Amino acid sequence: MSLNVDQAIACGLIINELISNSLKHAFPEQQTGTITITLHSIDGDIEMSIQDNGIGIPNDLNWNNTNSLGLSLVYDLVTEQLEGSITLERYHGTVFNIKFPQLTLQQEISNGASENFSC
């Protein structure tokens, strides 16, 4: 699987923000836990998930419409930069599922991208 430079940068920013949030909020009082990142290419789409087994995001928090600059950044990167979608699962921790189209070589050329990163 390969990502163009723009996709790789956006994914890096998203992963950094969601891991930072997990480390700050998911494991209070030096609780231990696990953070898992997965990335798959399925039927021309990239599916990425960032998951922790911490205390979870509160049910009353509207994560995609919040004053949190970090979560707003993640939402904007996924929906605008990657032209994808993001969903949240609040079961045994927090899981952000992100899905976006994998650019083909022809799409990359027409968009002016010339560098790729392989995973």
MARKOLTOR-196752 format. One record per atom (N, C-alpha, C): residue in one letter; x, y, z. Coordinates in steps of 0.2 Angstrom, whole numbers, plus 2048, in hexadecimal, padded with zeros to 3 digits. Layout:
REM residues N
AXYZ
...
REM end
This chain:
REM residues 119
M8047FA800
M800800800
M805806800
S80280B7FD
S8068117FD
S8028177FE
L80581D801
L801823802
L8058287FE
N80282D7FB
N8068337F9
N8088377FF
V80C83C7FD
V80F840803
V809844807
D804847803
D7FF84A807
D7FB84580B
Q7FA83F809
Q7F683B80D
Q7FA838813
A801837812
A805835817
A80683A81D
I80684181B
I807846820
I801847824
A7FB846820
A7F4847824
A7F4841829
C7F583B827
C7F583582B
C7F9836831
G7FF838830
G804839835
G80183E83A
L7FE844838
L7FB84983D
L7F6846841
I7F184283D
I7EC83F840
I7EE83A846
I7F3836844
I7F5831849
I7F883484F
N7FC83984D
N80083D853
N7FA840858
E7F5843855
E7F0846859
E7EC84185D
L7EA83C85A
L7E683785E
L7EA833863
I7F0832861
I7F582E866
I7F683386C
S7F783986B
S7F883E870
S7F283F875
N7EC83F871
N7E683F875
N7E583987A
S7E7833877
S7E782D87B
S7EB82D881
L7F182F880
L7F6830885
L7F483588B
K7F183A889
K7EF83F88D
K7E883D891
H7E483A88E
H7DD839891
H7DB832892
A7DD82D88E
A7DA82688F
A7DD822895
F7E3824897
F7E682089C
F7E78258A3
P7E28278A6
P7E382B8AC
P7E78278B2
E7EA82B8B6
E7ED8298BC
E7F28238BB
Q7F68248B5
Q7FC8208B3
Q7F98198B2
Q7F38188B0
Q7F08128AE
Q7F48108A7
T7F58098A7
T7F88078A1
T7F380589C
G7F5804895
G7F0802890
G7F4801889
T7F0800884
T7F27FF87E
T7EF804879
I7F4806874
I7F180A86E
I7F3806868
T7EF805864
T7F080185E
T7EE805858
I7F2805853
I7F180984C
I7F1803847
T7EC803843
T7EC7FF83D
T7EB803836
L7EE800831
L7ED80382A
L7EC7FE825
H7E77FE822
H7E67F981C
H7E37FC816
S7E57F9810
S7E27FB80A
S7DD7F6808
I7D77F8807
I7D17F4806
I7CD7F7800
D7CD7F37FA
D7C97F57F5
D7CA7FD7F3
G7D07FF7F2
G7D18057F0
G7D180B7F5
D7CF8097FB
D7CF80E801
D7D480C806
I7D681180A
I7DB810810
I7D6810816
E7D780B81A
E7D380B820
E7D980B826
M7D881082A
M7DD811830
M7D9811836
S7DB80E83B
S7D880F842
S7DD810847
I7DB81484C
I7DF816852
I7DB814858
Q7DD81085C
Q7D980D861
Q7DD80D868
D7DA80E86D
D7DD80D874
D7D8809878
N7DA80687D
N7D6803882
N7D5806889
G7D580D888
G7D581188E
G7CD812890
I7CC818894
I7C6819897
I7C081B892
G7C381D88C
G7BE81F886
G7BC826887
I7BA829881
I7B7830880
I7B0830883
P7AF835888
P7A883588B
P7A3835886
N79D832887
N797831883
N794838881
D79583D885
D792843884
D796848880
L79C84687E
L7A184A87A
L79F849873
N79D84E86F
N79C84E868
N7A384F865
W7A784A864
W7AE84B862
W7AF84E85B
N7AA84E857
N7AB851850
N7A8858850
N7A685B856
N7A4862856
N7A686485D
T7AC86585E
T7AE866865
T7B386C865
N7B486F86A
N7B987586B
N7C087286B
S7C186C86B
S7C886986B
S7CB86A864
L7D186E864
L7D486F85E
L7D786985B
G7D986485F
G7DC85E85C
G7D785A859
L7D185985C
L7CC855858
L7C9858852
S7C985F853
S7C786284D
S7CC862847
L7D2862849
L7D7861844
L7D785A840
V7D6855845
V7D584E842
V7CF84E83D
Y7CA850840
Y7C385083B
Y7C5853835
D7C8859835
D7C985D82F
D7CE85A82A
L7D385782D
L7D8853829
L7D584D825
V7D1849829
V7CE844826
V7C9846821
T7C484A822
T7BF84C81E
T7C1850818
E7C5855819
E7C785A814
E7CE858810
Q7D3856814
Q7D9855811
Q7D984E80E
L7D7849811
L7D784280F
L7D084080B
E7CB84580C
E7C5843808
E7C283D80B
G7C283C811
G7C0835814
G7BB836819
S7BA83181D
S7B5831822
S7B882E829
I7B583082E
I7B882E835
I7B282C839
T7B382783D
T7AD825842
T7B1823848
L7AD82484E
L7AF822854
L7AC81D857
E7AF81885A
E7AC81385E
E7AE814866
R7AA81386A
R7AB814871
R7AA80E875
Y7AD808873
Y7AC802876
Y7B37FF879
H7B47FE87F
H7BA7FC882
H7C0801880
G7BF807881
G7C480C87F
G7C1810879
T7C5813875
T7C4817870
T7C7814869
V7C3814864
V7C581285D
V7C3818858
F7C881B855
F7C681F84F
F7C881B849
N7C281A845
N7C381783E
N7C381C839
I7C881C835
I7C982182F
I7C981D829
K7C581F824
K7C581C81D
K7C6822818
F7CB821813
F7CC82680E
F7CE822808
P7CD826802
P7CF8227FC
P7D68227FB
Q7D981D7F8
Q7E081C7F7
Q7E181F7F0
L7E58247EF
L7E68277E8
L7E98227E4
T7E78227DE
T7EA81E7D9
T7F08227D6
L7F481F7D2
L7FA8237CF
L7F78287CA
Q7F28277C6
Q7EF82B7C2
Q7EC8317C6
Q7E98307CC
Q7E68357D0
Q7EC83A7D2
E7F18367D4
E7F783A7D7
E7FA83F7D2
I7FB83C7CC
I7FE8407C7
I7F98467C5
S7F38457C5
S7EE84B7C3
S7EE8507C9
N7EF84D7CF
N7EF8527D5
N7F68557D6
G7FB8537D2
G8028567D2
G8068537D7
A80484D7DA
A80984A7DF
A80D8457DC
S8148457DE
S8188417DB
S81C83C7E0
E81B83D7E7
E81F8397EB
E81A8347EF
N81C82E7F1
N8188297F4
N81C8267FA
F8188247FF
F81B820805
F81781A805
S81B814805
S81880E806
S81880B80D
C81380780E
C812804815
C8137FD814
REM end
